């Protein structure tokens, strides 16, 4: 495909200014209760090793009682603030990836 030099210049140089972003701190929370793949196999009546070989799950955190999603997010956020050495009112953006 041929692009004229004018079109190439428009595509390769965005008209909006580039904003510098920096990650200052990260945090995570894993539930206290951990269930191994062997435990999952037993609970579901599967042959030992099925969960690990088929799904590549070795262990999984299981939230209980007060470990709500907002509680876990707040714990992870506090870790990120501590790691960055900043107070919550100094944060411009919170990015919450989830799996």
N, CA, C and O of each residue as an XYZ file, in Angstrom:
396
protein
N       0.846     -1.177      0.000
C       0.000      0.000      0.000
C       0.887      1.235      0.000
O       1.873      1.297      0.734
N       0.542      2.199     -0.809
C       1.318      3.431     -0.903
C       0.620      4.540     -0.134
O      -0.580      4.756     -0.305
N       1.360      5.243      0.708
C       0.823      6.402      1.424
C       1.580      7.638      0.977
O       2.811      7.646      0.949
N       0.851      8.671      0.630
C       1.523      9.918      0.283
C       2.235     10.434      1.523
O       1.864     10.098      2.647
N       3.257     11.251      1.314
C       4.007     11.767      2.465
C       3.117     12.583      3.388
O       3.326     12.567      4.601
N       2.135     13.294      2.857
C       1.210     14.094      3.687
C       0.342     13.179      4.544
O       0.172     13.428      5.738
N      -0.204     12.134      3.951
C      -1.033     11.192      4.697
C      -0.203     10.456      5.736
O      -0.656     10.260      6.864
N       1.008     10.047      5.372
C       1.888      9.362      6.309
C       2.189     10.239      7.514
O       2.222      9.749      8.643
N       2.407     11.518      7.289
C       2.705     12.461      8.371
C       1.499     12.575      9.312
O       1.674     12.630     10.530
N       0.296     12.611      8.771
C      -0.914     12.724      9.594
C      -1.125     11.472     10.447
O      -1.537     11.562     11.604
N      -0.841     10.312      9.869
C      -1.037      9.055     10.596
C       0.029      8.872     11.667
O      -0.283      8.455     12.782
N       1.259      9.173     11.350
C       2.349      8.887     12.277
C       2.513      9.922     13.383
O       3.196      9.655     14.372
N       1.917     11.071     13.242
C       2.001     12.105     14.280
C       0.602     12.449     14.782
O      -0.138     13.163     14.106
N       0.239     11.956     15.940
C      -1.098     12.255     16.454
C      -1.253     13.752     16.711
O      -0.303     14.430     17.101
N      -2.454     14.249     16.488
C      -2.709     15.681     16.684
C      -2.850     16.037     18.164
O      -2.693     17.200     18.535
N      -3.142     15.063     18.999
C      -3.279     15.325     20.432
C      -1.921     15.223     21.111
O      -1.069     14.437     20.697
N      -1.724     16.014     22.146
C      -0.440     15.920     22.860
C      -0.323     14.584     23.598
O      -1.321     14.027     24.053
N       0.873     14.094     23.705
C       1.135     12.846     24.417
C       1.270     13.170     25.902
O       1.990     14.093     26.282
N       0.577     12.410     26.731
C       0.617     12.613     28.173
C       1.515     11.547     28.789
O       1.331     10.354     28.550
N       2.470     11.979     29.569
C       3.361     11.024     30.232
C       2.636     10.393     31.422
O       2.004     11.086     32.218
N       2.737      9.104     31.524
C       2.108      8.367     32.615
C       3.184      7.533     33.294
O       4.071      6.983     32.641
N       3.091      7.449     34.607
C       4.076      6.680     35.366
C       3.340      5.898     36.448
O       2.475      6.443     37.134
N       3.680      4.640     36.598
C       3.119      3.832     37.675
C       4.037      3.992     38.876
O       5.212      3.628     38.827
N       3.499      4.531     39.933
C       4.290      4.802     41.142
C       4.259      3.654     42.134
O       5.229      3.432     42.860
N       3.162      2.930     42.172
C       3.046      1.832     43.130
C       1.967      0.862     42.699
O       1.014      1.240     42.017
N       2.119     -0.383     43.097
C       1.114     -1.399     42.796
C       0.749     -2.143     44.076
O       1.499     -2.131     45.051
N      -0.391     -2.777     44.058
C      -0.815     -3.569     45.205
C      -1.704     -4.700     44.747
O      -2.265     -4.650     43.652
N      -1.838     -5.706     45.562
C      -2.722     -6.823     45.240
C      -3.245     -7.421     46.542
O      -2.665     -7.225     47.610
N      -4.319     -8.132     46.435
C      -4.874     -8.815     47.602
C      -5.281    -10.208     47.177
O      -5.957    -10.387     46.164
N      -4.876    -11.172     47.938
C      -5.279    -12.560     47.685
C      -6.059    -13.037     48.906
O      -5.606    -12.871     50.039
N      -7.220    -13.625     48.678
C      -8.013    -14.104     49.814
C      -7.206    -15.029     50.724
O      -6.292    -15.723     50.278
N      -7.560    -15.023     51.984
C      -6.839    -15.831     52.979
C      -6.953    -17.335     52.700
O      -5.984    -18.079     52.848
N      -8.149    -17.764     52.297
C      -8.356    -19.203     52.069
C      -7.879    -19.578     50.665
O      -8.306    -18.995     49.668
N      -6.999    -20.546     50.615
C      -6.466    -21.037     49.342
C      -6.906    -22.489     49.157
O      -6.736    -23.316     50.053
N      -7.464    -22.786     48.006
C      -7.881    -24.147     47.681
C      -6.953    -24.654     46.584
O      -6.792    -24.003     45.551
N      -6.351    -25.802     46.804
C      -5.440    -26.379     45.814
C      -6.235    -27.078     44.711
O      -7.433    -27.322     44.855
N      -5.561    -27.390     43.625
C      -6.221    -28.103     42.528
C      -6.708    -29.468     43.000
O      -7.734    -29.964     42.536
N      -5.974    -30.062     43.914
C      -6.383    -31.361     44.465
C      -7.713    -31.221     45.211
O      -8.584    -32.084     45.107
N      -7.861    -30.135     45.958
C      -9.109    -29.866     46.671
C     -10.273    -29.635     45.724
O     -11.394    -30.073     45.983
N      -9.998    -28.940     44.619
C     -11.040    -28.710     43.616
C     -11.452    -30.045     42.997
O     -12.640    -30.313     42.820
N     -10.464    -30.877     42.671
C     -10.761    -32.194     42.097
C     -11.649    -33.012     43.027
O     -12.635    -33.605     42.590
N     -11.297    -33.043     44.304
C     -12.078    -33.810     45.284
C     -13.506    -33.292     45.373
O     -14.464    -34.065     45.371
N     -13.634    -31.957     45.453
C     -14.958    -31.347     45.618
C     -15.865    -31.638     44.426
O     -17.071    -31.826     44.589
N     -15.278    -31.674     43.213
C     -16.077    -31.894     42.015
C     -16.144    -33.366     41.601
O     -16.788    -33.708     40.610
N     -15.475    -34.233     42.367
C     -15.502    -35.655     42.065
C     -14.662    -36.023     40.848
O     -14.917    -37.027     40.184
N     -13.669    -35.209     40.569
C     -12.791    -35.467     39.427
C     -11.571    -36.255     39.875
O     -11.221    -36.279     41.055
N     -10.946    -36.886     38.926
C      -9.718    -37.633     39.180
C      -8.608    -36.644     39.570
O      -8.519    -35.550     39.014
N      -7.754    -37.050     40.547
C      -6.646    -36.187     40.966
C      -5.813    -35.745     39.766
O      -5.455    -36.559     38.915
N      -5.513    -34.467     39.708
C      -4.691    -33.926     38.635
C      -5.478    -33.355     37.466
O      -4.901    -32.707     36.592
N      -6.793    -33.586     37.437
C      -7.610    -33.121     36.316
C      -7.598    -31.593     36.194
O      -7.361    -31.061     35.109
N      -7.849    -30.895     37.288
C      -7.916    -29.426     37.261
C      -6.588    -28.829     36.817
O      -6.554    -27.906     36.003
N      -5.513    -29.355     37.348
C      -4.189    -28.812     37.013
C      -3.820    -29.094     35.556
O      -3.311    -28.211     34.866
N      -4.069    -30.297     35.092
C      -3.672    -30.630     33.716
C      -4.579    -29.957     32.678
O      -4.100    -29.524     31.630
N      -5.865    -29.868     32.958
C      -6.784    -29.301     31.963
C      -6.839    -27.779     32.003
O      -6.879    -27.134     30.955
N      -6.842    -27.196     33.204
C      -7.032    -25.748     33.334
C      -5.785    -24.995     33.780
O      -5.788    -23.766     33.838
N      -4.714    -25.729     34.097
C      -3.453    -25.122     34.566
C      -3.634    -24.311     35.847
O      -2.921    -23.337     36.087
N      -4.599    -24.731     36.664
C      -4.835    -24.088     37.957
C      -4.145    -24.925     39.023
O      -4.469    -26.099     39.203
N      -3.190    -24.319     39.732
C      -2.480    -25.018     40.809
C      -3.177    -24.781     42.146
O      -3.300    -25.687     42.970
N      -3.629    -23.548     42.339
C      -4.336    -23.182     43.563
C      -5.174    -21.950     43.258
O      -4.888    -21.202     42.323
N      -6.202    -21.753     44.054
C      -7.106    -20.628     43.816
C      -7.512    -20.024     45.149
O      -7.811    -20.741     46.104
N      -7.520    -18.695     45.204
C      -7.990    -18.000     46.398
C      -9.510    -17.980     46.415
O     -10.150    -17.772     45.384
N     -10.081    -18.197     47.590
C     -11.539    -18.187     47.734
C     -11.903    -17.160     48.798
O     -11.546    -17.313     49.966
N     -12.611    -16.117     48.392
C     -13.020    -15.064     49.322
C     -14.136    -15.577     50.223
O     -15.037    -16.292     49.784
N     -14.053    -15.195     51.485
C     -15.069    -15.622     52.450
C     -15.505    -14.446     53.320
O     -14.722    -13.535     53.590
N     -16.746    -14.478     53.748
C     -17.264    -13.519     54.717
C     -17.012    -12.066     54.366
O     -17.614    -11.527     53.437
N     -16.112    -11.430     55.119
C     -15.869     -9.997     54.951
C     -14.959     -9.671     53.768
O     -14.705     -8.498     53.495
N     -14.476    -10.667     53.079
C     -13.586    -10.424     51.937
C     -14.407    -10.120     50.677
O     -14.393    -10.885     49.713
N     -15.110     -9.002     50.704
C     -15.904     -8.582     49.549
C     -14.974     -7.990     48.497
O     -13.809     -7.714     48.782
N     -15.481     -7.795     47.291
C     -14.646     -7.224     46.238
C     -14.172     -5.820     46.604
O     -13.037     -5.452     46.300
N     -15.028     -5.038     47.251
C     -14.609     -3.683     47.649
C     -13.564     -3.730     48.759
O     -12.657     -2.897     48.782
N     -13.672     -4.687     49.678
C     -12.664     -4.846     50.724
C     -11.317     -5.200     50.109
O     -10.293     -4.609     50.453
N     -11.323     -6.180     49.186
C     -10.072     -6.609     48.561
C      -9.454     -5.479     47.738
O      -8.234     -5.314     47.729
N     -10.293     -4.699     47.045
C      -9.795     -3.563     46.264
C      -9.170     -2.512     47.174
O      -8.126     -1.947     46.848
N      -9.806     -2.251     48.312
C      -9.274     -1.259     49.257
C      -7.932     -1.710     49.834
O      -7.024     -0.895     49.996
N      -7.803     -2.988     50.142
C      -6.532     -3.514     50.648
C      -5.421     -3.376     49.601
O      -4.303     -2.975     49.925
N      -5.734     -3.707     48.361
C      -4.755     -3.592     47.278
C      -4.391     -2.126     47.041
O      -3.229     -1.802     46.793
N      -5.381     -1.249     47.119
C      -5.126      0.186     46.931
C      -4.205      0.721     48.023
O      -3.309      1.518     47.746
N      -4.424      0.286     49.257
C      -3.563      0.742     50.351
C      -2.127      0.266     50.152
O      -1.184      1.007     50.430
N      -1.957     -0.952     49.677
C      -0.611     -1.454     49.368
C       0.054     -0.599     48.293
O       1.239     -0.278     48.393
N      -0.715     -0.231     47.263
C      -0.173      0.587     46.172
C       0.227      1.969     46.688
O       1.275      2.494     46.313
N      -0.602      2.554     47.544
C      -0.276      3.863     48.130
C       0.989      3.778     48.976
O       1.859      4.645     48.897
N       1.081      2.736     49.778
C       2.265      2.545     50.621
C       3.518      2.347     49.767
O       4.574      2.900     50.073
N       3.400      1.563     48.703
C       4.536      1.306     47.818
C       5.008      2.583     47.126
O       6.202      2.782     46.903
N       4.042      3.445     46.790
C       4.376      4.695     46.105
C       4.812      5.776     47.083
O       5.446      6.755     46.691
N       4.472      5.599     48.352
C       4.802      6.610     49.353
C       3.992      7.887     49.194
O       4.499      8.986     49.419
N       2.722      7.737     48.803
C       1.849      8.899     48.618
C       0.551      8.710     49.391
O       0.189      7.599     49.781
N      -0.143      9.833     49.602
C      -1.451      9.806     50.241
C      -2.519      9.694     49.160
O      -2.275     10.038     48.003
N      -3.689      9.218     49.530
C      -4.767      9.001     48.562
C      -5.143     10.277     47.807
O      -5.495     10.213     46.629
N      -5.074     11.430     48.466
C      -5.456     12.675     47.793
C      -4.407     13.173     46.788
O      -4.625     14.186     46.124
N      -3.297     12.483     46.674
C      -2.262     12.837     45.707
C      -2.358     12.011     44.416
O      -1.568     12.207     43.493
N      -3.317     11.100     44.355
C      -3.447     10.200     43.215
C      -4.339     10.835     42.152
O      -5.423     11.336     42.453
N      -3.865     10.807     40.897
C      -4.637     11.341     39.783
C      -5.483     10.283     39.091
O      -6.548     10.587     38.555
N      -5.008      9.039     39.103
C      -5.695      7.986     38.378
C      -5.523      6.660     39.093
O      -4.439      6.348     39.585
N      -6.597      5.879     39.152
C      -6.530      4.520     39.670
C      -6.912      3.596     38.525
O      -7.973      3.746     37.919
N      -6.044      2.645     38.237
C      -6.289      1.682     37.178
C      -6.478      0.342     37.831
O      -5.590     -0.118     38.549
N      -7.603     -0.302     37.608
C      -7.930     -1.564     38.261
C      -8.130     -2.664     37.246
O      -9.246     -2.899     36.783
N      -7.042     -3.344     36.896
C      -7.218     -4.518     36.036
C      -7.701     -5.684     36.873
O      -7.304     -5.825     38.030
N      -8.536     -6.504     36.314
C      -9.044     -7.654     37.057
C      -9.043     -8.882     36.149
O      -9.214     -8.783     34.934
N      -8.851    -10.006     36.760
C      -8.863    -11.247     35.976
C      -9.943    -12.157     36.489
O     -10.124    -13.257     35.966
